[in-house]
Every structure is written in structure tokens, then in C-alpha cells.
Amino acid sequence: MRVNRRFLYWGIVLVAVGGVLVAADLRAVDTPTLADALRLWPLAVIAIGLSLALRRTRLSLPGLLLAAAVPGVVVGAAFAVLPRFPGDCGVGGELASIATTRASFDGPATVSVRSGCGSLNVETASGSGWQFDARNSAGRMPKVDSSVRSLSIDDTSDHGWNFLDAGRDAWDLTLPTSDLDRLALVVFAGHGQVAVPGARIDHLALTVNAGEMVVDATAASVADLSAVVNVGSLSIRLPAASDLAGTLRVGAGRLRICAPAGLGLRVTSRGISDRLMANGLQQTASAWQSPDYTSATHHADLTVSATFGAVEIDPIGGCE
């Protein structure tokens, strides 16, 4: 009987992918083990090359099986582990306090935060002082630079493959309600929870890469908003008492926008009319605005675009 090698190859790949996913769902393997499997990706390339080299020999069938099984295991591990990274980053261990820093601004300031795998919590307090508390399961220190008009907090990993060994972060940042020229937040393979009541922000810039972020700016003042979501999820509650303009882009992810009562919202979409939902209904036009847009005291005008992504305006269930 002649075997169709193409069907056999893809059959083995799918069996390997499915086997890993089933094992992960049954908790037969934990997240660190799945993360270790991801490190085998160079072996997948080697296995495919070996299969090609053995194609016209008596070892061609074992080579084909190996070339299918190894990539399947790696792909299955990726599918299984990535949804878990915003929660535990693929590592266990206790979180240890590694840094507490506090200071004050003496005028409008610029704040930039680039977080690593783990959690980022941002909140506000009255006054002009800020405080940053960092914990990490591997004792890794973030880089903190500050002045009377700026604050920069940066994860020290290079976001390459070794980020699997960088430990799990838990950052808590308290910002003042004094004026901020710019607040830029980046979440990479983690979870961000941002609530900034009372903040007065000229430009708010949000970036989510392979993670998720929930932003509550309802009681803040924001003049300009920009956001980029890559293979992740961003939910944002817009300010209720300020006029806002913004540009938001989604690549293989999801964006949720919630407008508080009394805010007139207008969204102009670029090439995503089939992926724009408002109040649970699919939109077909390139522009959408809330019924009270004209009469509203404050307005938010947003331009959104999406590639393999979805945008939801006032989704059922809210922006959680």
C-alpha cells in the first residue's frame, strides 16, 4: 500500500499539537514544562532538515515522523502556554520585594513604563509625589531613572527567548494627580491594571504585546490617546469630563472601548467595518457615533484600524 506522505506528515503534526493541548487542559503538564518545550524550537528546524536529507534513504519514514512530531510539540506548547503567561509567566516561586522608590515632580512630567512578564498595577494619589514598588520571583531588578520632571521604569530583560528565565514581575506604581505631559505604558506578556482617577494627562500612550491591559480613565482628564495592541487585549474606559482625540491600532488582538454616560463618542474605522461592533451589533459603515454625540458636553473622536483583530464599542458586559 502506498502512503501519501503529505497527509501522513500533517496528520502527525496535528496529533502532536492536539496531544500537547489535551495534556495541558488536563493539567498533566504545568506551565514551566510547556515553557521548556518552547525552547526546543531549534530542534524542529533540525528535524525538518534531517528529514529532507534522509528523504531517499531507508530512514526516510522515521525522518518524516520526527520532522512532523517535533514541530507539532513546539506549536502545541506555544498554543498552550501563551494564554497562561499574563498570569504566571511560566514560572513558579515566591515573589520577593526588590525595590521601593519614591520622589516628587515639581511640574508637568513625562512618565514611561515598560513592563516585563507579570503584572503592572498603576493608580493615583493626590499631590505631586510618586512611588514605585517592585517584586520579582527571580530577584531581577528593573531600571528606574527619575528627575523632577520625568520617570522611566524599564524591564531589564531583552524580551528574547531568555525572557522565559527572567522570573515573574509584580509592579505597583502610584502616580500623582498633578499634570503629566505624557504617560506611556507598555505591557509585554503580562497583565496591566490601570486606574488613574484625578490624573491630568496631556498624552496617554498604551502598548500591549502578547498580553492584556485594562484601563479606567473615567475620572481622569486625557487630551490625546494612542494605543497599539499586538496579539493581545486592551480594554479602556474613556474619560467622562474631557474632550479627547485618539488613534488606536490592533494587530491580531482585541480592543474594547467604553464611553461613560454623557460622553459623545465618534469612531472612524479604517478597513475594519466587518470587525467593528457597537453595543453588540456589527457595524457596516466606516464611521459610527453615539446617539447623543451632537448634544454631549464632551466629545471623544477616535480613529481605529485593525489587522486580524476586532474592535468593540460599549460591549455587552463592559470593559473588563
Backbone hydrogen bonds, N-H to C=O, Kabsch-Sander energy under -0.5 kcal/mol:
donor,donor_aa,acceptor,acceptor_aa,energy
5,R,3,V,-1.0
8,L,4,N,-2.2
9,Y,5,R,-2.7
10,W,6,R,-2.2
11,G,7,F,-2.1
12,I,8,L,-2.3
13,V,9,Y,-2.3
14,L,10,W,-2.3
15,V,11,G,-2.2
16,A,12,I,-2.5
17,V,13,V,-2.7
18,G,14,L,-2.9
19,G,15,V,-2.6
20,V,16,A,-2.1
21,L,17,V,-2.2
22,V,18,G,-2.6
23,A,19,G,-2.3
24,A,20,V,-2.4
25,D,21,L,-2.6
26,L,22,V,-2.1
27,R,24,A,-1.4
28,A,23,A,-2.6
29,V,23,A,-0.9
34,L,30,D,-1.9
35,A,31,T,-2.7
36,D,32,P,-2.0
37,A,33,T,-1.7
38,L,34,L,-1.4
39,R,35,A,-0.9
39,R,36,D,-0.6
40,L,37,A,-1.6
41,W,38,L,-1.5
43,L,40,L,-1.3
44,A,40,L,-1.0
45,V,41,W,-1.2
46,I,42,P,-2.1
47,A,43,L,-2.9
48,I,44,A,-2.0
49,G,45,V,-2.3
50,L,46,I,-2.7
51,S,47,A,-2.1
52,L,48,I,-1.9
53,A,49,G,-2.0
54,L,50,L,-1.9
55,R,52,L,-0.9
57,T,54,L,-1.9
60,S,57,T,-1.5
63,G,59,L,-2.2
64,L,60,S,-2.2
65,L,61,L,-2.4
66,L,62,P,-2.3
67,A,63,G,-2.4
68,A,64,L,-1.4
69,A,65,L,-2.6
70,V,66,L,-2.1
72,G,68,A,-1.5
73,V,69,A,-2.3
74,V,70,V,-2.2
75,V,71,P,-2.8
76,G,72,G,-2.5
77,A,73,V,-2.4
78,A,74,V,-2.2
79,F,75,V,-2.5
80,A,76,G,-2.0
81,V,77,A,-2.7
82,L,78,A,-2.1
84,R,81,V,-1.2
85,F,81,V,-1.0
85,F,82,L,-0.8
87,G,84,R,-1.5
88,D,84,R,-2.2
89,C,84,R,-0.6
89,C,85,F,-1.2
91,V,88,D,-2.0
96,A,136,N,-1.6
98,I,134,A,-2.6
99,A,134,A,-1.4
101,T,132,F,-2.8
103,A,130,W,-1.8
105,F,128,S,-2.4
106,D,148,V,-2.2
107,G,148,V,-0.5
109,A,179,D,-1.3
110,T,149,R,-1.9
111,V,182,R,-3.0
112,S,151,L,-2.6
113,V,184,A,-2.9
114,R,153,I,-2.8
115,S,113,V,-0.5
115,S,186,V,-2.7
119,S,169,D,-1.9
120,L,191,H,-2.5
121,N,171,W,-2.5
122,V,193,Q,-2.6
123,E,173,L,-2.4
125,A,175,L,-2.1
130,W,103,A,-3.0
131,Q,174,T,-2.0
132,F,101,T,-3.3
133,D,172,D,-2.8
134,A,99,A,-2.9
135,R,170,A,-1.6
136,N,96,A,-2.0
137,S,168,R,-1.6
139,G,136,N,-0.5
143,K,154,D,-2.9
144,V,142,P,-0.6
145,D,152,S,-2.8
147,S,150,S,-2.7
150,S,147,S,-0.6
151,L,110,T,-2.2
152,S,145,D,-3.3
153,I,112,S,-2.8
154,D,143,K,-2.7
155,D,114,R,-2.4
163,F,160,G,-1.7
164,L,161,W,-1.5
165,D,162,N,-2.0
166,A,163,F,-1.0
169,D,117,C,-2.6
170,A,135,R,-2.2
171,W,119,S,-2.7
172,D,133,D,-2.7
173,L,121,N,-3.1
174,T,131,Q,-3.0
175,L,123,E,-2.9
175,L,173,L,-0.6
177,T,125,A,-1.0
177,T,127,G,-0.7
178,S,127,G,-0.9
180,L,200,R,-2.8
181,D,109,A,-2.2
182,R,109,A,-1.3
183,L,203,H,-2.5
184,A,111,V,-2.8
185,L,183,L,-0.5
185,L,205,A,-2.7
186,V,113,V,-2.4
187,V,207,T,-2.6
188,F,115,S,-0.5
189,A,187,V,-0.5
189,A,209,N,-2.9
191,H,118,G,-2.7
192,G,212,E,-2.3
193,Q,120,L,-3.1
194,V,214,V,-3.0
195,A,122,V,-2.7
196,V,216,D,-1.8
198,G,219,A,-2.5
199,A,196,V,-1.7
200,R,178,S,-0.7
201,I,199,A,-0.6
201,I,221,S,-3.4
202,D,180,L,-2.8
202,D,200,R,-0.5
203,H,181,D,-0.7
204,L,224,D,-2.9
205,A,183,L,-2.7
205,A,203,H,-0.5
206,L,226,S,-2.5
207,T,185,L,-2.2
208,V,228,V,-2.6
209,N,187,V,-2.9
210,A,208,V,-0.5
210,A,230,N,-2.8
212,E,190,G,-2.3
213,M,233,S,-2.2
214,V,192,G,-2.6
215,V,235,S,-3.2
216,D,194,V,-3.0
217,A,215,V,-0.6
217,A,237,R,-2.0
220,A,217,A,-1.7
221,S,199,A,-2.8
222,V,220,A,-0.5
223,A,201,I,-1.7
224,D,202,D,-1.3
225,L,245,A,-2.3
226,S,204,L,-2.5
227,A,247,T,-1.7
228,V,206,L,-2.1
229,V,249,R,-2.2
230,N,208,V,-3.2
231,V,229,V,-0.5
231,V,251,G,-2.9
233,S,211,G,-1.8
234,L,254,R,-2.4
235,S,213,M,-2.5
236,I,256,R,-2.4
237,R,215,V,-2.5
238,L,236,I,-0.6
238,L,258,C,-2.8
240,A,218,T,-2.4
241,A,220,A,-0.5
244,L,299,H,-2.7
245,A,223,A,-1.6
246,G,301,D,-2.1
247,T,225,L,-2.0
248,L,303,T,-2.9
249,R,227,A,-2.4
250,V,305,S,-2.2
251,G,229,V,-3.5
252,A,307,T,-3.4
254,R,232,G,-2.1
255,L,310,A,-2.4
256,R,234,L,-2.9
257,I,312,E,-2.9
258,C,236,I,-2.5
263,L,260,P,-1.9
264,G,262,G,-0.6
264,G,298,H,-2.8
265,L,263,L,-0.6
266,R,300,A,-2.7
267,V,288,W,-3.5
268,T,302,L,-2.9
269,S,267,V,-0.6
269,S,286,S,-3.3
270,R,304,V,-2.0
271,G,269,S,-0.6
275,R,272,I,-2.7
276,L,273,S,-0.6
277,M,275,R,-0.6
277,M,311,V,-2.7
278,A,281,L,-2.8
279,N,313,I,-2.8
281,L,278,A,-1.8
283,Q,276,L,-3.0
288,W,267,V,-2.6
290,S,265,L,-2.8
293,Y,290,S,-2.0
296,A,292,D,-1.5
297,T,262,G,-0.6
298,H,262,G,-0.8
300,A,264,G,-2.9
301,D,244,L,-2.7
302,L,266,R,-2.8
302,L,300,A,-0.6
303,T,246,G,-2.2
304,V,268,T,-2.4
305,S,248,L,-1.7
306,A,270,R,-0.7
307,T,250,V,-2.8
310,A,253,G,-1.8
311,V,275,R,-2.3
312,E,255,L,-2.9
313,I,277,M,-3.0
314,D,257,I,-3.8
314,D,312,E,-0.5
318,G,315,P,-2.4
320,E,318,G,-1.1
